[in-house]
Amino acid sequence: MFNFADISIGGGGGGGWSDFSFNLNPPDINIGGSGSGMPSAKEILTQIANSAESALQANLQAFQNGQIAGSEALSVAWDILNKMSSAMLQYGDLGRKSAAERDRRIDPRFLRWDYIQYYIDPIAQASTGKPATVPNLPVNNAPSVPPQTAGIGALGMRNETLIMLALLGLILWKGLKKK
């Protein structure tokens, strides 16, 4: 399950910025209910990505229109990207790949749509004159098992290999026991 919160920025403290807000919850996501069944993980991940991308686009547009300052726009953009990645990582390998397709910090091998380049670098370039400094994912967003060790059991072998060896051993032991 994922939960994006409303984000409100600007206004309230002076500085000449007008209020700007948007909701990161996809309006058409329905988990359970309505009799149509549960959406698949792929559908949910697509809706998370679409919602986050819409929010990133709105944030970039607000910055370009002068509604918010560069530092605030960068902070909001990183928050959106972190929430998207964190939500996607809850969906196992499929979620990890989906997040990695958009967030180069997860696994650059799968990068297809670089949200950092599309929606964060333009703000950083305009504000500081250089591309964004890419922070690491917050600790709670990091996957619990590094991808190169996922599925590795005792003796450094894949879990499937260990299971097959155990079954083979059991068959041989049962065969020898009968003799």
N, C-alpha and C positions, 0 to 999 in steps of 0.2 A: 504494500500500500504506500502511496506517496501523498504528500500534502504540501503544496506550495501555499504560501501566505500572500495576502495582498501586500504590495509594496507601495508606499507613498513617499515621495521625495519632493524637495523644494519647499517654498513658502515658509510659513511659520516663524522664521527667525530673521527675516529681512534679507538683505543681499540682492533684492530685486528679482528673485526667481519666483516664477508662478508655481502653484501646486501642480503636481503631475502624479498620477497613480494608475496602476494596472493590476489586474488579478492574474496570477499565474496558474490558477486552477482551470484545467480544460473544462469548458461548460458542458460538453456533450459526453463526458465520461460517465458511465453508469455501471457501477460494480454491483452485481446482484440485482434484484428488483425487476421490474417491467416485463418479466417473462421471456425476454429474448435470450437469456442465458448469460453466462459470464463472458466478458471479452477475453480473447487470448492474450498471453503475455506480449506477443508481437504487436497486437492492437494497442495495448496499454502503453508500451514503449514508444510507439509511433505518436500517440497522443501526448505523452510527456515531452517528446522532442518537438512536436509542433507547437505546444504551449510555450515551451522555453524559447524556441526560436521567435515566436511572435512577441514575447516579452523583450527579448534582446533587440529585435528590430524597433520596437516602440521606444526602448531606452536610447538606442542610437539616434533615432529620429528626434527625440526630445533634446538630446545634446546638440544635434546639428541645428535645431530650431532655436537654440539659446534658452530653453526652458530649465536646464540644469547645468551645473558646472561640471567640468571634466572629471575632477576627483570624485564627485558624487556619482557620476555616470559610470566610472570605472568600478567603484565599489558595488553599485547595483548590478552591473554586468557580471562581475565575479560571483556575486551572491546567487544570481540566477543560474549561472553555469554550475556552481557547486551543488545547488539544490537539484538541478537536473541530473547530474552525474550520480549523486547520492541516491536519488529515487530509482534510477536505472540499475544501479549496482545491487539493488534488492532483488532483482530478477535473475540471479545466477549468471551462467555463462552467456546467455542471450542478452541479458541486460548489460553485462560487461562489454560485450562486442558493440552493442548499440551505443553505449556511452563513449566507447573508444573511437567510434566512427565520427564523433562530433567534438570530443575533448582530447586533444593530443597528449595531455598529461597522463592518461590512463594507459594507452598502448599505441604509440605512433604507427605501428604496422597496419592498423585497421582504419586509420584516419581517411575519411572520405569528404566530409564537410567540416572544415576547420572553423568552428564557431569563434575561436579566439581571433583568427585572422579576419573573419567577416565582420564581427560585431564589437570586438574589444580593441584590436589594433588601430582602427580608424579614430577612436576616441583618444587613445594614448598618443598617436601621431599628431593629432591636432592640439592636444594639451601640452605634450612634452617634446614633440619633435622626433620621437623615436618609438619603435614598436613597444608593445606592452611587456613589462617584466612578468614572466609567467611564474606564479607561485606554485608550490606543490599543492596537491589536494590536501584539505584538512584531514587530520588523522582519522576522524570518524567516517570519511568517505573512502579511505583506502580499503581495497579488498582484503579480507582476512587471510586469504591464501594467495601468495604470489603466483602469477599464471604459470611460470616455469615449473612450479612444484605441485600444481593442482593434480590430484589423482595419483600422487606418488606415495606409496606405502613403505613399510619396513624394507630394509635391505636396498633402498633406492630403486625399487621396481614399481611399475604401474600397478595399481590395485587389481586390474583385470588379470595381469600376469600372475600375481600372487594367488588369486582365486583359482585360476586354471591349474597352477602347480599344486594347490591344496587338494583340488578334486582329483588330479592325477595320482597324488600320493594316497588319497583315500581309496581309490580304485585298486591301486597296486597292493595296498595293505590288506584290503578285503580279499583280493585274489590270493595273496600269500598265506593268509590266515586259513583259507579253505583247504590248503594242501597239507 
